[in-house]
Amino acid sequence: MNFAKRGALLAAILLGSMGAAAADSIPGMRGHDHTGITVPDMKQAVDFFTNVVGCKKAMAFGPFADDKGTFMQDLLGVDPKAVIEEITQIRCGYGSNIELFKYTAPDQKDLTPKNSDIGGFHIALYVDDVAAAKAYLDGKGVKTRMGPLPVKEGPAAGQTILYFQAPWGLQLEAISYPDGMAYEKGAETVLWSPKDPAK
C-alpha cells in the first residue's frame, strides 16, 4: 500500500473513531434558532402562545410581497404572488424561538396535518410537571390527549409526555424528564434540553 493510500486509510479510521464530531456539517452551524409556522389568524396565534402557553412576543414585522416579479418564489419557494402579511417571533422560556407567519397566496391550502402525515410536526415544550400542565390546559379549555403518559421502558424511559392542540389544530407536546432519560447512560451524544439553561 503506498503512502497516500495508507494516509487516507489512517485518516478515515481516525475520523470514524471521532463519531459525531467528524460528521459533515453546514460550516459554522451552532444549533436550532427557530421553527417557522404558518397560522390562519395571527392575533389568535399570538394570544394562544402568550396568554395560554406563556411565551413572550419579541418582535413583529411585515408585510412582504412582490406584485411584479418572482422574489417570493425565488426566496421562499412559494407562489410568486404570495404575501406575508405579518411575521411575529416569540420566545418560550429557555428554548429556541418560534416564528409565526400569516400568509395569503393564490394556491394556499388549508391543511392541518396529523402527526402521522408526511410533513406533520409538533412543538414540544419542556415543563416541570406534566400533570400540572394538563390541569392548567384543561382549565383553559385547550384540547389535551391521553396522559400524562410516563415512559418506563426503552431509551426514552424517564420522560413523561402529553399531547395537546392549539385552537387551529397545531400539535404541541408537554414533556418532562427531571432525572434524565435511560439512553443518557453511556451516550456519546446527549440531547440538548431547555430544563437547564446553563447547558
SETI-693981 format. One line per 5 residues: number of its first residue (from 1); their letters; for each residue x, y, z of N, C-alpha, C, O. Coordinates in steps of 0.2 Angstrom, whole numbers, always signed. Atoms other than C-alpha are relative to their C-alpha. Layout:
BEGIN
NUM = A = X Y Z X Y Z X Y Z X Y Z  ...
% end
This chain:
BEGIN
1 = MNFAK = +4 -6 +0 +0 +0 +0 +4 +6 +0 +9 +7 +4  -5 -6 +0 +8 +17 -5 -2 +5 +6 -7 +4 +9  +0 -4 -5 +10 +31 +7 -7 +4 +0 -10 +5 +5  +6 -4 +1 -5 +41 +0 -6 -4 +3 -11 -2 +6  +5 +5 -2 -17 +26 +2 +0 -1 +8 -5 -1 +11
6 = RGALL = +0 +2 -7 -11 +22 +20 -2 +7 +4 -5 +6 +9  +2 -7 -4 -13 +41 +25 -7 +1 -1 -11 +3 +4  +8 -1 +1 -31 +41 +18 -3 -5 +4 -8 -3 +7  +3 +5 -4 -35 +25 +27 +1 +2 +7 -4 +1 +11  -1 -2 -7 -27 +31 +43 -5 +6 +2 -8 +6 +7
11 = AAILL = +4 -5 -1 -37 +47 +41 -7 -2 +1 -11 +0 +5  +7 +2 +0 -53 +38 +38 -1 -4 +7 -7 -3 +10  +0 +3 -7 -50 +27 +54 -1 +5 +5 -5 +4 +10  +0 -5 -6 -46 +42 +65 -7 +4 +0 -10 +5 +5  +6 -4 +1 -61 +52 +58 -6 -4 +2 -10 -2 +6
16 = GSMGA = +6 +4 -2 -73 +37 +60 +0 -1 +8 -5 -2 +10  +0 +1 -7 -67 +35 +78 -3 +6 +4 -4 +5 +10  +2 -6 -3 -72 +53 +82 -7 +0 +0 -10 +5 +4  +7 +0 +0 -90 +49 +79 -3 +6 -3 -1 +9 -8  +4 -6 +2 -102 +64 +78 +4 +6 -2 +2 +10 -6
21 = AAADS = -4 -6 +1 -88 +77 +78 +3 +0 -7 +4 +5 -9  -3 +0 +7 -82 +71 +61 -5 +0 -5 -4 +0 -11  +5 +0 +5 -99 +71 +53 +0 +6 -4 +2 +12 -2  +1 -6 +4 -102 +83 +38 -5 +5 +4 -10 +3 +7  +4 -5 -3 -110 +99 +44 +0 +6 -4 +5 +8 -8
26 = IPGMR = +0 -7 +3 -115 +116 +37 +5 +4 +4 +5 +4 +10  -5 -4 -3 -100 +127 +40 -3 +5 +5 -7 +9 +4  +2 -5 -6 -102 +136 +57 -7 -1 +3 -9 +3 +7  +6 +1 -2 -118 +128 +61 +0 -1 +8 +4 -5 +10  +0 +0 -7 -122 +131 +80 -6 -3 +3 -5 -6 +9
31 = GHDHT = +6 +3 -3 -139 +125 +83 -7 +2 -3 -7 +6 -7  +7 -2 +2 -158 +127 +81 -2 +7 +2 -2 +8 +8  +2 -7 -2 -163 +145 +81 -8 +1 +0 -10 +4 +5  +8 -1 +0 -182 +144 +77 -3 -5 -4 +0 -8 -9  +4 +4 +4 -196 +134 +70 -5 +5 -3 -8 +9 +1
36 = GITVP = +5 -5 +4 -207 +144 +57 -7 -4 -1 -7 -10 -3  +7 +3 +1 -226 +140 +57 -5 +5 -3 -5 +11 -1  +5 -4 +3 -239 +147 +46 -7 -1 +3 -9 -7 +4  +6 +1 -4 -255 +151 +55 -6 +4 -3 -5 +8 -7  +6 -3 +4 -273 +156 +49 -2 +7 +3 -4 +11 -1
41 = DMKQA = +2 -6 -4 -275 +170 +62 +5 +2 +4 +6 -1 +10  -6 -2 -4 -260 +180 +69 -2 +2 +7 +1 +0 +12  +2 -3 -6 -270 +188 +83 -1 -6 +5 +1 -7 +10  +2 +6 -4 -277 +171 +89 +7 -4 +2 +7 -7 +7  -6 +3 -1 -259 +163 +87 +4 +3 +6 +6 +0 +10
46 = VDFFT = -4 -4 -5 -250 +176 +97 -4 +0 +7 +0 -1 +12  +4 +0 -6 -264 +176 +110 +1 -7 +3 +2 -8 +9  +0 +7 -3 -263 +157 +112 +7 -1 +3 +8 -3 +8  -6 +1 -2 -244 +157 +113 +2 +4 +6 +6 +2 +10  -1 -5 -5 -243 +172 +125 -4 -1 +6 -2 -1 +12
51 = NVVGC = +4 +0 -6 -258 +171 +136 -2 -7 +2 -5 -8 +8  +1 +7 -3 -260 +152 +137 +6 -4 +1 +7 -6 +7  -7 +4 -1 -243 +144 +134 +5 +4 +4 +8 +0 +8  -4 -4 -4 -234 +158 +142 +7 +2 -3 +12 +4 +0  -6 -3 +4 -221 +163 +128 -1 +8 +0 -6 +11 +3
56 = KKAMA = +0 -7 +0 -216 +181 +126 +1 +2 -8 +5 +0 -11  -1 -3 +7 -218 +191 +109 +6 +4 +0 +7 +9 +5  -6 -4 +1 -201 +198 +104 +0 +5 -5 +2 +11 -4  +1 -6 +5 -205 +207 +88 -5 -3 -6 -6 -9 -6  +4 +1 +6 -216 +208 +73 +1 +5 -6 +4 +10 -5
61 = FGPFA = -1 -4 +6 -214 +214 +55 -3 -2 -6 -6 -8 -6  +4 +1 +6 -221 +214 +38 -4 +6 -2 -5 +10 +2  +0 +5 +4 -229 +214 +26 +5 +0 -6 +9 +4 -6  -5 +1 +5 -218 +207 +12 -4 -3 -6 -8 -8 -6  +3 +2 +6 -224 +204 -6 +4 +3 -6 +8 +7 -6
66 = DDKGT = -3 -2 +6 -218 +206 -24 -5 -1 -6 -6 -6 -9  +6 +1 +5 -233 +210 -36 +3 +0 -7 -1 +0 -11  -2 +0 +7 -222 +212 -51 +5 -5 -2 +6 -7 -8  -5 +5 +2 -208 +199 -50 -1 -7 +3 -6 -9 +5  +0 +6 -3 -203 +182 -43 +4 -1 +6 +6 -6 +8
71 = FMQDL = -4 +0 -6 -195 +187 -27 -2 -5 +5 +2 -9 +8  +2 +4 -5 -206 +177 -16 +1 -7 -2 +3 -12 +3  -2 +7 +2 -204 +161 -26 +7 -1 +0 +9 -7 +2  -8 +1 +0 -185 +163 -28 +2 +0 +7 +7 -5 +8  -2 +0 -7 -183 +167 -9 -3 -6 +4 +1 -9 +8
76 = LGVDP = +4 +4 -5 -196 +156 -1 -3 -7 -3 -5 -11 +0  +3 +6 +3 -202 +143 -14 -7 +0 +0 -10 -5 +0  +8 -1 +0 -220 +150 -13 -2 +3 -7 +2 +5 -11  +3 -3 +5 -232 +156 -26 +3 +7 -1 +4 +11 +4  -3 -6 +1 -224 +172 -34 -5 +6 +3 -2 +11 +5
81 = KAVIE = +5 -5 -2 -240 +182 -29 -2 -1 +8 -6 +2 +10  +1 +1 -7 -239 +175 -11 +2 +7 +4 +6 +10 +2  -1 -6 -5 -240 +189 +3 +1 -3 +7 -3 -6 +9  -1 +1 -7 -233 +188 +20 -3 +6 +3 +0 +11 +3  +3 -6 -3 -245 +199 +29 +4 +2 +7 +5 +8 +8
86 = EITQI = -4 -2 -6 -235 +198 +46 +4 -6 +2 +2 -12 +1  -4 +4 -3 -221 +189 +54 +1 +2 +7 +2 +7 +9  -1 -2 -7 -221 +188 +73 +5 -6 +3 +4 -12 +2  -4 +5 -3 -207 +180 +83 -1 +0 +8 -1 +5 +11  +1 +1 -7 -209 +173 +100 +5 -4 +4 +8 -8 +0
91 = RCGYG = -5 +4 -4 -198 +166 +114 -4 -4 +5 -8 -1 +9  +4 +4 -5 -204 +152 +125 +6 -3 +5 +9 -8 +4  -5 +2 -5 -193 +151 +141 +7 -1 -2 +9 +4 -5  -7 +1 +2 -176 +144 +138 +1 -4 -6 +7 -6 -8  +0 +3 +6 -180 +136 +122 +2 +4 -6 +3 +10 -5
96 = SNIEL = -1 -4 +6 -177 +141 +104 -6 +4 -2 -12 +3 +1  +6 -4 +1 -189 +153 +96 -5 -3 -5 -3 -8 -8  +5 +2 +5 -205 +151 +86 -2 +6 -4 -3 +12 -1  +1 -6 +4 -208 +162 +71 -7 -2 -3 -8 -7 -7  +7 +1 +3 -227 +164 +66 +0 +4 -6 +2 +10 -7
101 = FKYTA = +1 -3 +7 -231 +168 +48 -8 +0 -1 -11 -5 +0  +7 -1 +2 -248 +175 +42 +1 +1 -8 +3 +7 -10  -1 +0 +7 -248 +171 +23 -7 +1 -3 -12 -1 -1  +5 +1 +5 -260 +174 +9 +3 -2 -7 +8 +1 -8  -3 +2 +6 -257 +166 -8 -5 -3 -4 -10 -7 -2
106 = PDQKD = +5 +2 +5 -267 +161 -24 -1 -8 +1 -6 -10 +0  +1 +8 +0 -263 +142 -21 +0 -2 +7 +2 -8 +8  +0 +2 -7 -264 +142 -2 -5 -6 +2 -10 -5 -1  +4 +5 -2 -270 +126 +5 -2 +0 +8 +3 +3 +12  +2 -1 -7 -279 +125 +22 +0 -8 +3 -5 -11 +2
111 = LTPKN = -1 +7 -2 -272 +108 +29 +2 +0 +7 +7 +4 +9  -3 +1 -7 -269 +103 +47 +2 -7 +0 -2 -12 +1  -2 +7 +0 -258 +88 +46 +0 -4 +7 +1 -1 +12  +0 +4 -6 -259 +74 +59 +8 -2 +1 +12 -1 -4  -7 +2 -1 -243 +68 +67 +3 -5 -5 +9 -6 -6
116 = SDIGG = -2 +5 +4 -243 +53 +56 +1 +2 -8 +3 -2 -12  +0 -2 +6 -244 +63 +40 +7 +2 -2 +11 +5 +2  -6 -2 +3 -228 +66 +29 +0 +8 +1 -5 +11 -2  +0 -7 -1 -223 +84 +34 -4 +2 +6 -4 +8 +8  +3 -2 -6 -233 +83 +50 +5 +2 +5 +11 +0 +4
121 = FHIAL = -4 -3 -5 -225 +91 +65 -3 +1 +6 -9 +2 +7  +3 -3 -6 -227 +96 +83 +6 +4 +3 +12 +3 +2  -5 -4 -4 -218 +108 +95 -1 -3 +7 -6 -3 +10  +0 +3 -7 -213 +100 +112 +3 +6 +4 +8 +9 +3  -2 -5 -5 -212 +112 +127 +2 -4 +6 -2 -8 +9
126 = YVDDV = -2 +3 -6 -202 +106 +142 -4 +3 +6 -4 +10 +6  +4 -3 -6 -212 +108 +158 +3 -4 +6 +5 -9 +6  -2 +3 -6 -208 +104 +176 -4 -6 +3 -2 -11 +6  +5 +5 -2 -224 +94 +179 -5 -1 -5 -9 +4 -6  +5 +1 +6 -234 +87 +165 -7 -1 +3 -12 +2 +0
131 = AAAKA = +7 +0 -3 -249 +83 +177 -3 +7 +1 -9 +9 +0  +2 -7 -1 -249 +101 +182 -2 +4 -6 -6 +8 -7  +1 -4 +6 -248 +107 +164 -7 -3 -3 -10 +2 -6  +7 +2 +3 -263 +96 +159 -6 +3 +4 -10 +5 +1  +6 -4 -3 -274 +103 +173 +0 +7 -2 -6 +9 -2
136 = YLDGK = +0 -7 +2 -269 +120 +168 -3 +1 -7 -8 +5 -8  +3 +0 +7 -273 +117 +149 -7 -2 +0 -11 +1 -3  +7 +2 +0 -289 +108 +153 -4 +6 +3 -10 +7 +1  +3 -6 -3 -294 +123 +164 -1 +6 -5 -5 +10 -4  +0 -6 +5 -290 +135 +149 -5 -3 -6 -5 +1 -11
141 = GVKTR = +4 +2 +5 -301 +124 +138 +4 -3 -6 +1 -3 -12  -4 +2 +6 -287 +118 +127 -1 -8 +0 -1 -11 +5  +1 +7 +1 -289 +101 +119 +6 -4 +2 +11 -3 -1  -6 +4 -2 -277 +88 +128 -2 -7 -2 -8 -9 -3  +1 +7 +2 -275 +70 +123 +2 -4 +6 +2 -2 +12
146 = MGPLP = -1 +5 -6 -272 +54 +134 +7 +2 +3 +12 +4 +0  -6 -1 -4 -259 +57 +148 -2 +4 +6 -8 +6 +7  -7 +0 +2 -249 +62 +156 +2 -8 +0 +0 -12 +3  -2 +7 +1 -240 +46 +150 +7 -1 +2 +12 +2 -2  -7 +1 -2 -224 +41 +159 +3 -6 -4 +0 -11 -5
151 = VKEGP = -3 +5 +4 -212 +31 +148 +5 -4 +5 +9 -1 +8  -3 +4 -5 -205 +17 +158 +5 -5 -3 +9 -8 +1  -5 +5 +3 -195 +6 +145 +3 +4 -6 +1 +8 -9  -3 -2 +5 -183 +9 +132 +5 +6 +1 +5 +8 +6  -5 -5 +0 -170 +23 +128 -4 +7 +3 +0 +11 +6
156 = AAGQT = +4 -6 -2 -184 +37 +132 -3 -1 +7 -6 +4 +9  +3 +1 -7 -188 +29 +149 +2 +6 +5 +8 +8 +4  -1 -5 -4 -189 +43 +162 -3 +7 -2 -4 +11 +2  +4 -6 +2 -199 +56 +152 -8 -2 +1 -10 -8 +1  +7 +0 -1 -217 +60 +154 -3 +4 -5 +0 +10 -6
161 = ILYFQ = +2 -4 +6 -227 +66 +139 -8 +1 +0 -12 -2 +3  +7 -1 +1 -244 +74 +135 -1 +4 -6 +2 +10 -7  +1 -4 +6 -250 +80 +118 -6 +4 +1 -11 +3 +4  +6 -5 +0 -262 +95 +116 +0 +4 -7 +5 +3 -11  +1 -3 +6 -268 +106 +102 -2 +7 +1 -6 +9 +5
166 = APWGL = +2 -7 +0 -269 +124 +98 -7 +1 -3 -9 -4 -7  +7 -1 +2 -286 +131 +93 -1 -1 -8 -6 -3 -10  +1 +1 +7 -282 +130 +74 +3 -7 -2 +4 -8 -8  -2 +7 +2 -275 +112 +75 +7 -2 +1 +9 -8 +1  -8 +1 -1 -256 +114 +78 +1 -5 +6 -2 -4 +11
171 = QLEAI = -1 +5 -5 -250 +99 +88 +6 +2 +4 +11 +5 +2  -5 -2 -5 -240 +103 +104 +1 -6 +5 -3 -10 +5  -1 +5 -5 -232 +92 +117 +3 +3 +6 +7 +7 +6  -4 -2 -7 -228 +95 +136 +4 -6 +1 +1 -12 +1  -5 +6 -2 -213 +84 +141 +4 +2 +6 +6 +8 +7
176 = SYPDG = -4 -1 -5 -203 +82 +156 +4 -6 +2 +2 -12 +1  -5 +6 -2 -188 +71 +162 +5 +3 +5 +11 +4 +3  -4 -4 -5 -182 +79 +178 +6 -4 +2 +11 -1 +4  -6 +4 -2 -170 +64 +181 +4 -3 -6 +7 -7 -5  -4 +2 +6 -164 +62 +163 -4 -6 -3 -9 -8 -1
181 = MAYEK = +3 +5 +4 -168 +48 +151 +5 -6 +0 +11 -5 +1  -5 +6 -1 -161 +30 +151 +5 +0 -5 +11 -2 -4  -5 +1 +5 -152 +32 +135 +7 +4 +2 +12 +3 -1  -6 -4 -2 -140 +45 +143 +5 -3 +3 +11 -1 +2  -6 +4 -3 -130 +32 +152 +4 -3 -5 +2 -7 -9
186 = GAETV = -5 +2 +5 -115 +30 +141 -1 +2 -7 +2 +0 -11  +1 -3 +7 -122 +40 +127 +6 +4 -2 +8 +8 +2  -5 -4 +3 -109 +48 +116 -3 +7 -1 +1 +12 +0  +3 -6 +1 -121 +62 +112 -7 +1 +4 -11 -4 +4  +6 -1 -4 -134 +69 +124 -4 +5 -3 -1 +11 -5
191 = LWSPK = +4 -5 +3 -149 +79 +118 +0 +6 +4 +1 +6 +10  +1 -6 -3 -150 +97 +122 -7 +1 +3 -11 -2 +1  +6 -1 -4 -163 +102 +135 -1 +7 +2 +4 +9 +5  +1 -6 -3 -171 +118 +140 -1 +0 +8 -2 +5 +11  +1 +0 -7 -173 +112 +158 +6 +3 +4 +5 +5 +9
196 = DPAK = -6 -3 -3 -155 +118 +162 +3 +5 -5 +7 +3 -9  -2 -5 +5 -152 +134 +153 +8 +1 +0 +10 +5 -5  -7 -1 +0 -134 +134 +158 +4 -5 -5 +10 -4 -6  -3 +5 +4 -130 +119 +147 -1 +2 -8 +1 -2 -12
% end
